[in-house]
């Protein structure tokens, strides 16, 4: 399972951060990164911080501590000038980490300091295949902010000096040409009390000083919380020529292009993530300007009577991930909203790990809507009004919804994706007396004129991803002329 871009707030004592920052001299052109030993029982503060961060995120993706994995880490004070992915080799075969993370140890120095993450993998990059929706996630560094991201995708650090970063890669195979981190190699004396050791210039490690203190595996030195930041979504037209320039390092100054200018203007807070998406197929989310100009389609046309079912729209692992993140959110951050009929809901924009992915997946869902209802994507705007996770268990009160059975939805198209099958009964009943029973990962699409209700589950819990979409026709010059003539 790929981890998408997620921001975390990491709490570390200032004295620990200072020690880690000072250890940057241990990382040079020969040894840019090291592998943390798997059998450690005692840790220096640097090792313990790396171990705690890696363990937290491994637990989040359900990798047990006994599973085989390797933790690579490094400390850097200058960004790269090219887009890249984190990859290594095993027996000549390229491999990528399970995931990567960056922890910022210092504040940003200027408003133009920015790190760019993308949804572009190696194949898209090599062949310049930008036919799909391209996302650029732009992060303003902030001290103790941590970003976890999909290591298969390209990212870029602007030429940031004095912004020190602790990077961590998690591998399922041991990468070649990376040595293990061995504190004894630099003749540090391990003791239970603090001591300061300096290396001479004769060692290839330059001037390295390390504040030594021994930590046990049970000692807590790092506290990580999901920052749960809402990502402002700005839809803008990104031309192919611009993508080529920025992705292949064909611009000398970041501020020469409009996206970075917008970044500076949008940076009203100390740190934020801004997502710029190349606007493709006229799919937009929560855009008030578009809402005001909507020329809604006629949902009463006969073709919208169809209720297509798309099999296996989401794979099992993806469904499990969405449910897991929803429940983790409810346990650690917010609660399920309990409705009058005892259904429970969570808005997906509140569940940061899955928010961006589900948002992106709606481009494919729009494709399905167009295919089944014969709509031209170039002639319509698809406005995603609302997306949420619905949870139905045996406490659900079907009777209190009977009076709502014949009510219509306010939206044009309704999308339901079943996320699990660990329940009994609980079908979807429509007012033509047809009950649909989906399988895990299946999606059903129906129009807002269709009246329906969920039936009781006799046991278990039913999870559904629900989306509401309005569709409008794009007004053309001829439309304007026709209106004015009237």
Phi, psi and omega in degrees: 000131179276138174272132177270176184295123180221139180255137178232148172262125186244125180259119177222139179301145180302323181294327177290318180299317179300319180296317180294317179299318180294335182282004180299335181291347178281348183249116186227192182296331180280313181241086179284331179217164177225164173258131177285133179296139183281339188257021183292136173250337177231148188228147160282171183295323178297313180297320183292320178297315179298315181297315182296317180297313181297318181296320180300313184284328174297320178297324181296331179254020170063038171259121184287154183297336180277348180292154182284118175204160184230136184252113177257139181214157178202162178238129187226150179234015178208132180286162177276153182266005180228156172289145181204167167245161174269112180216159177219195183223146171228116183053040177083355180261131180290136175230158177236155179294160172298317172198168178231159175215155174229126176249120180276126184260352180223164178283156174290152183264332183211162185295338182274356174293121184206147174241135185247127173246149183229173170255027183261118179270182187296321181294316177297321182293315183296318185260008181050045181268097180245036181287333179274175178293127181258129179246135173242116178261122185244121186247132170270120183299145176216140182303131179072008170277143183230134178245128174251131188214166181285114185290349179283345184260157183281144174219166187213129173255123177296167189290069186269119175259153178063013173252099190270134187233137169262114180258144180224130172243137177251123183245150172263356173223151183287116180290148179284158171065022174236124183270161178285146177283117182231106184294335179290338181300331179255023171059042175275135179274117180277125178213169180279351178247162182287143173211160182240127182239136177241138177264145178276171182291342180295330176284149181284010184262006182061204181271104185242124176240142185220126177276106189271133169204142185265134180237143176272165182296335181272349179292137180259113179241347181232134174238125184240131176232140175293119182292341176050041183285134174284127182271113175299132183252113180248119180267123181219155180277116178251112183284156180302319182299323180292316178302318181297319181295312186285323184282332183248024171057046180256015173236142183270329185233122182303328186281002179284348184242158189292332183295317180290328175297318178294324179303312182298318180293324183281346184282063181280339177256171184296326179209138178204162173249131178239130180255119173256123179246139172289120185288110182238139174059020173057039175262123182228159181231125173050048181256105186296325180297318178294320181301320182292334185259007187293132173249083193300145177290163177271100184287353181277356177298147187300328183298337182278003175289334182302145174234077184292147174242124179256118183285142173053042177299318174246136176289159183304316182297323179293317178300316180298320180296316180298316179296315181300315181291326178295315180289325178294321176299316183293331181279324190253335189236298183226169182255159170297136174281125181265121182270175185297333181264012180069014164287156181237139184223151171224130176290135186291337179293344177276343183257087192302318182301330183256350188301307184296320181296312181296321177301314179295324183295340182289344173294319176291326178294321176298322176303316179297318179299315180296320181297315187279334182249012175054054178252143178267119184297333181282347183250002184225154172248131181253111185258111180278107185281319188199142173222132179208165174261130178251137181237121182238124176234193185290350177278354180299133182254094181297326187297325184288352178258358182302320182291341179269356186302323185263009175280151178264155172284155177275352185253162185285313185232136177245136179239130174236128174240120180282128187260350179204172177224023180270059177203167179241146182064218174070043177281182177250115183261129177254163187286000171264017178066022174259128177251127178259133174242107181277161170260162181307127179091350180283152179236136173243141180239133176212161185272163186291346176280347183282129180263136185206169173204154176275140177270158181299145167268135181277339174199157178085190181229137180249126178248133181227137168268124185241134177227142177244129184230133170254147184234132178231152176276139177286126181286131178257173178299324180293326177298317180297321179295320180295320180294318182292328180290330178288000000 
